[in-house]
Amino acid sequence: MAEKGGMNVDALVAIDVHTHAWKSALAVGDTPTESQQAMGNYFRYTPQHQTVPEMAEMYRKLKMAFVVFTVDGEKGASRKITNEEIAELAHKNADVAIPFASINPHRGEAGVREARRLIKDFGVKGFKFHPSVQDFMPNDHLVYPLYEVIAEAKLPALFHTGQTGVGAGTPGGGGIRLKYSNPMLLDDVAADFPDMPIILAHPSFPWQEEALSVATHKPQVYIDLSGWSPKYFPPILVQYANTLLKEKILFGSDYPVMAPERWMADFDKLAIKPEVRPLILKDNAVRLLKLAA
């Protein structure tokens, strides 16, 4: 795969570890889905979804790098943008883009084979899971063969935790069950796969203390701060970010749910120690994602 050029980490001001690619660069007339429109209503934003190259240009201007992925939802459902497209386009913009893949655990052995192929042939750098959308308990041994592939490659697995905007406000919440995204379920996974880095995505409402407990107890568990404006972070999260977890807290925006510029503007006003800010914005991600030369 042709690459735009290697990443100059020293020139970056931040690394956004949580962004969504919702628009294919290959499909003509690709528009937001009903679910994505519902999320826009929930988060009070107008969906302005971009292709991976468009995202790369935006982040390049911001002097940021970004992790990008889709979410493999229902078993057998077609994806508007594929893992392969994301990986190929990210590698072509490798100065700022880092591709993760997503595989629904219900795909079984076929999903395990796909994970191996995406690592070997497409150079993905991690995997994204959304237990509530993908309808699985993270500690269900059904998923363990997939984790084994990820752990063998020593890649991180990023899990949505806490409440979700997906299905919010729609009848029955769109059938989404919040219980699957309790971060305490990932304590089992962390214990059983000590060599697989785990990222707990988002302030984990209503289970913030559970997330902090797991991240404090398990050395390979990190927390990203995506999906919330920093001005709404619970005080206990800020306290832990400043102290016990200062080397395991990561900047994430959840773009396009939240613009990175807005997140950064609100983060500037947060009571984070000056020596901790660079850790959260960039240094922790550089170490976790092995971006240093």
KELUMVO-950418 format. One line per 8 residues: number of its first residue (from 1); their letters; for each residue x, y, z of C-alpha. Coordinates in Angstrom, 3 decimals. Layout:
BEGIN
NUM	a	X:Y:Z | ...
% end
This chain:
BEGIN
1	maekggmn	0.000:0.000:0.000 | 1.343:3.407:-0.972 | 1.815:5.769:1.941 | 1.891:9.568:2.020 | 4.806:9.493:4.385 | 5.791:8.440:7.851 | 4.364:10.090:10.926 | 6.445:12.871:12.458
9	vdalvaid	5.276:12.482:16.035 | 7.333:15.426:17.280 | 5.416:17.780:14.971 | 2.023:16.733:16.319 | 0.201:18.595:19.077 | -2.161:15.695:19.844 | -3.322:12.204:18.851 | -7.060:11.592:18.704
17	vhthawks	-7.528:7.894:19.472 | -11.263:7.739:18.711 | -12.818:8.804:15.393 | -15.453:7.227:13.169 | -15.366:6.880:9.386 | -19.016:7.007:8.337 | -18.668:8.049:4.715 | -17.133:5.945:1.975
25	alavgdtp	-14.805:7.556:-0.531 | -15.927:4.924:-3.047 | -19.726:5.178:-2.814 | -21.543:7.838:-4.826 | -24.115:9.839:-2.881 | -23.238:8.285:0.472 | -25.488:9.969:3.053 | -25.889:9.547:6.834
33	tesqqamg	-27.978:6.580:7.948 | -31.118:6.920:10.058 | -29.103:5.801:13.105 | -26.431:8.420:12.433 | -29.081:11.115:12.032 | -30.596:10.035:15.369 | -27.161:10.378:16.996 | -26.917:13.872:15.539
41	nyfrytpq	-30.208:14.771:17.197 | -29.078:13.254:20.494 | -25.729:15.066:20.571 | -27.185:18.242:18.993 | -24.885:18.333:16.016 | -25.414:18.362:12.279 | -23.797:15.277:10.740 | -20.955:16.425:8.498
49	hqtvpema	-19.394:13.084:7.782 | -16.176:13.004:5.820 | -14.216:10.386:3.945 | -10.914:9.216:5.427 | -8.867:11.453:3.066 | -11.053:14.431:4.009 | -10.558:13.631:7.689 | -6.812:13.372:7.094
57	emyrklkm	-6.723:16.820:5.545 | -8.664:18.261:8.489 | -6.402:16.647:11.095 | -3.306:17.615:9.141 | -4.305:21.268:9.432 | -4.841:20.775:13.169 | -1.392:19.141:13.506 | -3.008:16.044:14.964
65	afvvftvd	-2.989:12.354:14.142 | -6.126:10.227:14.488 | -7.190:6.615:14.953 | -10.049:5.827:12.574 | -12.499:2.923:12.344 | -16.003:1.818:11.492 | -18.296:-0.348:13.647 | -19.229:-3.770:12.299
73	gekgasrk	-22.833:-3.957:13.449 | -25.399:-6.674:12.884 | -24.233:-10.038:11.638 | -24.610:-10.232:7.883 | -25.382:-6.528:7.493 | -23.550:-4.715:4.720 | -21.188:-1.948:5.748 | -21.220:1.410:3.986
81	itneeiae	-17.481:1.613:4.521 | -15.288:-1.440:4.930 | -12.303:-2.180:7.133 | -10.279:-2.619:3.954 | -11.159:0.831:2.602 | -10.315:2.485:5.899 | -6.979:0.682:6.131 | -5.975:1.425:2.546
89	lahknadv	-6.884:5.114:2.773 | -5.284:5.494:6.198 | -2.021:4.027:4.912 | -2.121:6.507:2.029 | -2.352:9.245:4.676 | -0.009:7.618:7.167 | 1.430:10.957:8.291 | -1.765:11.465:10.326
97	aipfasin	-4.084:8.427:10.018 | -3.963:5.181:12.036 | -6.358:2.402:10.942 | -8.273:0.196:13.373 | -10.660:-2.558:12.243 | -14.006:-3.718:13.610 | -15.404:-7.248:13.547 | -18.679:-8.347:15.082
105	phrgeagv	-17.854:-11.287:17.387 | -21.003:-13.064:16.177 | -19.209:-13.673:12.883 | -17.489:-16.555:14.640 | -14.654:-18.377:12.912 | -15.125:-16.281:9.767 | -14.504:-13.183:11.865 | -11.364:-14.705:13.345
113	rearrlik	-10.042:-15.409:9.842 | -10.934:-11.874:8.795 | -9.025:-10.436:11.752 | -5.904:-12.380:10.793 | -6.211:-11.187:7.185 | -6.716:-7.556:8.182 | -3.616:-7.664:10.371 | -1.447:-9.489:7.841
121	dfgvkgfk	-2.595:-7.986:4.547 | -3.942:-4.569:5.529 | -1.749:-3.607:8.470 | -4.510:-2.577:10.868 | -3.157:-1.282:14.178 | -5.987:-2.250:16.550 | -9.630:-3.294:16.826 | -12.806:-1.482:17.862
129	fhpsvqdf	-15.722:-3.185:19.644 | -19.138:-1.776:20.545 | -20.754:-4.384:22.811 | -24.172:-2.678:22.918 | -24.405:-2.326:19.146 | -22.843:-5.734:18.475 | -25.042:-7.369:21.132 | -22.447:-9.313:23.138
137	mpndhlvy	-20.974:-9.556:26.605 | -17.258:-8.688:26.330 | -16.354:-11.513:28.728 | -18.330:-14.140:26.796 | -15.895:-16.893:25.778 | -17.541:-16.760:22.344 | -15.299:-13.759:21.708 | -12.072:-15.230:23.062
145	plyeviae	-10.779:-16.684:19.759 | -10.969:-13.165:18.311 | -9.145:-11.705:21.299 | -6.476:-14.392:20.900 | -5.690:-13.130:17.394 | -5.484:-9.529:18.595 | -3.352:-10.456:21.613 | -1.005:-12.553:19.493
153	aklpalfh	-0.380:-9.511:17.308 | 0.061:-7.371:20.460 | -2.509:-4.879:19.188 | -4.916:-2.832:21.332 | -8.644:-3.483:21.548 | -10.875:-0.451:22.061 | -14.308:-1.000:23.646 | -17.249:1.354:23.848
161	tgqtgvga	-18.277:1.676:27.504 | -21.193:3.381:29.203 | -24.344:4.842:27.732 | -24.482:5.298:23.958 | -26.058:7.800:21.614 | -26.805:4.957:19.194 | -30.553:4.400:19.279 | -31.055:7.132:21.887
169	gtpggggi	-34.514:8.663:21.691 | -35.839:6.055:19.255 | -38.532:3.491:20.240 | -37.004:0.969:22.628 | -33.641:2.657:22.151 | -33.382:0.888:18.808 | -33.111:-2.417:20.664 | -29.726:-1.381:22.098
177	rlkysnpm	-28.972:-2.837:25.533 | -26.744:-0.689:27.696 | -25.784:-3.510:30.083 | -23.307:-4.942:27.561 | -21.146:-1.818:27.889 | -20.473:-1.978:31.620 | -16.672:-1.611:31.890 | -16.511:-4.124:34.742
185	llddvaad	-17.189:-6.870:32.172 | -13.790:-6.047:30.700 | -12.025:-6.865:33.955 | -12.360:-10.550:33.028 | -10.944:-9.866:29.572 | -8.012:-7.930:31.018 | -7.278:-10.770:33.452 | -7.435:-13.430:30.743
193	fpdmpiil	-5.477:-11.441:28.118 | -2.764:-9.559:30.028 | -0.781:-8.931:26.835 | -3.675:-7.271:24.980 | -3.883:-3.515:25.649 | -7.486:-2.482:26.313 | -8.946:0.997:25.878 | -12.171:1.794:27.735
201	ahpsfpwq	-13.791:4.375:25.495 | -15.595:7.399:26.927 | -16.380:8.570:30.425 | -18.341:5.451:31.343 | -21.658:6.875:32.589 | -23.188:5.480:34.794 | -20.208:3.241:35.650 | -17.361:5.741:35.933
209	eealsvat	-15.957:4.306:39.164 | -15.976:0.777:37.728 | -13.910:1.989:34.769 | -11.421:3.737:37.045 | -11.163:0.631:39.199 | -10.373:-1.655:36.263 | -7.863:0.790:34.753 | -6.137:1.236:38.113
217	hkpqvyid	-5.949:-2.512:38.807 | -4.998:-3.850:35.355 | -1.739:-2.427:33.940 | -2.748:-2.737:30.272 | -6.119:-0.971:30.592 | -6.437:2.639:29.392 | -9.333:5.119:29.282 | -10.082:7.464:26.389
225	lsgwspky	-12.005:10.689:27.017 | -14.052:10.742:23.827 | -17.703:11.562:23.294 | -18.011:14.088:26.117 | -17.035:17.719:26.360 | -14.346:17.937:29.059 | -16.471:20.492:30.913 | -18.856:17.647:31.780
233	fppilvqy	-16.230:15.208:33.066 | -17.078:13.933:36.573 | -14.660:15.250:39.223 | -13.429:11.759:40.124 | -12.316:11.201:36.520 | -10.362:14.460:36.540 | -8.820:13.499:39.883 | -7.613:10.132:38.594
241	antllkek	-6.420:11.667:35.299 | -4.231:14.029:37.297 | -2.796:11.326:39.564 | -3.025:7.534:39.495 | -3.979:7.225:35.810 | -2.036:10.134:34.342 | -0.082:7.760:32.089 | -3.165:5.802:30.977
249	ilfgsdyp	-5.652:8.508:29.996 | -5.994:9.280:26.272 | -7.401:12.124:24.195 | -10.290:11.083:21.976 | -12.979:13.213:20.371 | -15.484:10.679:18.965 | -15.517:12.699:15.730 | -17.892:13.407:14.012
257	vmaperwm	-19.970:13.335:17.216 | -17.665:16.031:18.575 | -15.221:18.240:16.703 | -11.650:17.925:18.011 | -11.363:21.719:18.135 | -14.309:21.947:20.542 | -12.897:19.159:22.721 | -9.515:20.862:22.893
265	adfdklai	-11.026:24.275:23.700 | -12.947:22.797:26.628 | -9.951:20.719:27.747 | -7.886:23.909:27.954 | -10.236:25.094:30.718 | -10.090:21.827:32.680 | -8.063:21.667:35.910 | -5.398:19.336:34.543
273	kpevrpli	-1.833:19.730:35.797 | 0.524:21.288:33.211 | 2.847:18.282:33.320 | -0.081:15.896:32.737 | -1.593:17.640:29.699 | 0.999:16.413:27.163 | 0.634:12.878:28.495 | -3.103:12.859:27.831
281	lkdnavrl	-2.980:14.702:24.519 | -0.144:12.766:22.902 | 2.543:10.979:24.888 | 0.403:8.159:26.299 | -0.964:7.366:22.837 | 2.525:7.400:21.319 | 3.622:4.766:23.806 | 0.462:2.651:23.554
289	lklaa	0.338:2.681:19.756 | 4.122:2.307:19.431 | 4.458:5.379:17.255 | 7.915:6.448:18.400 | 10.811:5.620:16.096
% end
